[in-house]
Amino acid sequence: MPPPQKGYKVINHRDVQYRWIMQNRRGVNELVIEACAPVAGQVLTAELPRIVSYDMVTEAIDFGNANGWKPNESGPVFRCKHYRKGFQLETV
């Protein structure tokens, strides 16, 4: 079953269309991004600071693409976290 469409926004970044949503889970701001076209593609989840900006969406997409995120293939959730100097992979 595909995820619900309500609340997601669409962004076209570098000629690829993505759906994204910022939400507050467990008191932490979280950004969830996935490609629009594939049904079961890999999801990027980024933990954000308390103050967020729209630019963080494109930064997260660029970081994910440079570090092995494959939005067109199924796989585990790609997790990263935003620090002062940018995004870094989240260690579990």
Residue frames as qw, qx, qy, qz and C-alpha x, y, z in Angstrom:
[[0.000, 0.890, 0.457, 0.000, 0.00, 0.00, 0.00],
 [0.405, 0.492, -0.045, 0.769, 1.48, 3.40, -0.94],
 [0.259, -0.301, -0.491, 0.776, 1.96, 5.99, 1.81],
 [0.125, 0.827, 0.522, -0.169, -0.75, 8.62, 2.23],
 [0.439, 0.503, 0.222, 0.711, -0.43, 11.68, 0.00],
 [0.232, -0.917, -0.243, -0.215, -1.83, 14.22, 2.47],
 [0.500, -0.829, 0.118, 0.219, 0.75, 16.65, 3.81],
 [0.709, -0.099, 0.378, 0.587, 3.52, 15.78, 1.38],
 [0.234, 0.861, -0.098, -0.441, 4.94, 18.55, -0.78],
 [0.852, 0.348, 0.251, 0.300, 6.52, 18.03, -4.18],
 [0.133, -0.841, 0.315, 0.419, 9.89, 19.47, -5.18],
 [0.842, 0.510, 0.034, 0.170, 11.68, 19.21, -8.50],
 [0.354, -0.816, 0.402, 0.217, 15.44, 19.12, -7.79],
 [0.127, -0.489, 0.754, 0.419, 17.97, 18.53, -10.57],
 [0.536, 0.186, -0.537, -0.624, 15.20, 17.29, -12.92],
 [0.363, -0.156, -0.916, 0.070, 13.97, 14.63, -10.48],
 [0.477, -0.519, -0.116, -0.700, 10.68, 14.95, -8.63],
 [0.316, -0.009, -0.830, 0.460, 10.63, 14.15, -4.90],
 [0.502, -0.689, -0.344, -0.394, 7.94, 14.16, -2.22],
 [0.383, 0.146, -0.593, 0.693, 8.89, 15.49, 1.20],
 [0.490, -0.747, -0.310, -0.326, 7.36, 16.32, 4.56],
 [0.176, 0.367, -0.593, 0.695, 8.72, 17.89, 7.75],
 [0.688, -0.526, -0.390, -0.313, 7.21, 16.46, 10.89],
 [0.181, -0.590, 0.589, -0.522, 7.84, 16.41, 14.62],
 [0.861, -0.134, -0.479, -0.104, 8.29, 12.89, 15.93],
 [0.774, -0.378, -0.361, 0.357, 9.07, 12.26, 19.59],
 [0.286, -0.903, -0.033, 0.318, 9.95, 15.95, 20.04],
 [0.442, -0.356, 0.501, 0.653, 12.50, 15.87, 17.20],
 [0.505, 0.667, -0.094, -0.539, 12.08, 17.60, 13.83],
 [0.589, -0.066, 0.758, 0.274, 12.32, 15.07, 11.05],
 [0.426, 0.557, -0.313, -0.640, 12.47, 15.41, 7.28],
 [0.673, 0.097, 0.732, 0.051, 11.23, 12.49, 5.16],
 [0.345, 0.606, -0.376, -0.610, 12.03, 12.45, 1.42],
 [0.640, 0.086, 0.751, 0.138, 11.20, 9.90, -1.26],
 [0.010, -0.129, 0.598, 0.791, 11.13, 9.89, -5.04],
 [0.583, 0.235, 0.163, -0.760, 7.70, 10.40, -6.60],
 [0.633, 0.318, -0.532, -0.464, 7.87, 7.78, -9.36],
 [0.404, 0.124, -0.904, 0.058, 8.95, 4.52, -7.67],
 [0.694, -0.495, -0.320, -0.413, 6.47, 2.66, -5.50],
 [0.855, -0.496, -0.091, 0.122, 8.87, 0.98, -3.05],
 [0.513, 0.638, -0.282, 0.501, 11.94, 3.22, -3.26],
 [0.586, -0.187, -0.478, 0.626, 14.39, 3.87, -0.46],
 [0.211, -0.920, -0.268, -0.195, 13.30, 6.64, 1.92],
 [0.425, 0.313, -0.347, 0.775, 15.66, 9.33, 3.25],
 [0.483, -0.802, -0.349, -0.051, 15.01, 10.41, 6.85],
 [0.423, 0.389, -0.291, 0.765, 16.95, 13.34, 8.29],
 [0.434, -0.686, -0.467, 0.351, 16.91, 14.60, 11.85],
 [0.246, 0.677, 0.104, 0.686, 16.81, 18.41, 11.88],
 [0.225, -0.045, -0.485, 0.844, 17.53, 21.10, 14.47],
 [0.078, 0.606, 0.637, -0.470, 14.75, 23.13, 16.07],
 [0.263, 0.742, -0.038, -0.616, 15.08, 25.93, 13.52],
 [0.620, 0.163, 0.681, 0.354, 14.67, 24.66, 9.97],
 [0.236, 0.588, -0.202, -0.747, 14.65, 26.20, 6.50],
 [0.826, 0.476, 0.121, -0.277, 13.39, 25.17, 3.08],
 [0.372, 0.725, -0.575, -0.069, 17.01, 24.94, 1.85],
 [0.416, -0.389, 0.802, -0.179, 17.57, 21.92, 4.09],
 [0.852, 0.294, 0.356, -0.246, 15.36, 19.85, 1.78],
 [0.696, 0.684, -0.218, 0.010, 17.65, 20.31, -1.23],
 [0.037, -0.695, 0.689, -0.200, 20.76, 19.96, 0.97],
 [0.678, -0.184, 0.666, -0.250, 19.47, 16.62, 2.26],
 [0.863, 0.463, 0.157, -0.126, 18.74, 15.37, -1.27],
 [0.456, 0.769, -0.436, 0.107, 22.24, 16.35, -2.46],
 [0.284, -0.562, 0.733, -0.257, 23.84, 14.76, 0.62],
 [0.816, 0.019, 0.523, -0.246, 21.87, 11.54, 0.18],
 [0.807, 0.587, -0.027, -0.052, 22.68, 11.23, -3.51],
 [0.285, 0.762, -0.550, 0.188, 26.40, 11.80, -2.79],
 [0.238, -0.458, 0.781, -0.351, 26.47, 9.20, 0.01],
 [0.047, 0.053, -0.993, -0.093, 24.66, 6.18, -1.39],
 [0.476, 0.337, 0.532, -0.613, 20.94, 6.95, -1.13],
 [0.005, 0.033, 0.816, 0.577, 19.12, 5.13, -3.94],
 [0.435, 0.210, 0.345, -0.805, 15.59, 6.56, -4.14],
 [0.667, 0.277, -0.378, -0.579, 14.66, 4.34, -7.11],
 [0.574, 0.103, -0.812, 0.030, 15.54, 1.03, -5.42],
 [0.730, -0.602, -0.173, -0.271, 14.04, -0.60, -2.36],
 [0.574, 0.221, -0.565, 0.549, 16.18, -0.80, 0.74],
 [0.436, -0.551, -0.546, 0.456, 16.43, 0.19, 4.38],
 [0.026, -0.980, -0.197, -0.022, 15.76, 3.77, 5.44],
 [0.581, 0.354, -0.146, 0.718, 18.71, 6.07, 4.71],
 [0.422, -0.849, -0.295, 0.124, 19.24, 8.07, 7.93],
 [0.488, 0.322, -0.147, 0.798, 21.23, 11.25, 8.39],
 [0.349, -0.773, -0.398, 0.350, 21.36, 14.17, 10.81],
 [0.294, 0.812, 0.048, 0.501, 21.89, 17.89, 10.31],
 [0.602, -0.486, -0.200, 0.601, 24.70, 19.50, 12.27],
 [0.042, -0.852, -0.009, 0.521, 26.05, 23.05, 12.08],
 [0.110, -0.509, 0.611, 0.596, 28.34, 22.21, 9.17],
 [0.546, 0.230, -0.537, -0.600, 25.74, 20.25, 7.21],
 [0.928, -0.113, -0.017, -0.355, 24.45, 16.71, 7.07],
 [0.014, 0.481, -0.874, 0.074, 26.26, 13.63, 8.32],
 [0.644, -0.096, -0.722, -0.234, 25.37, 9.95, 8.26],
 [0.621, -0.534, 0.256, -0.514, 23.63, 8.85, 11.43],
 [0.309, 0.275, -0.898, 0.152, 25.36, 6.07, 13.33],
 [0.760, -0.379, -0.296, -0.437, 23.09, 3.50, 14.92]]
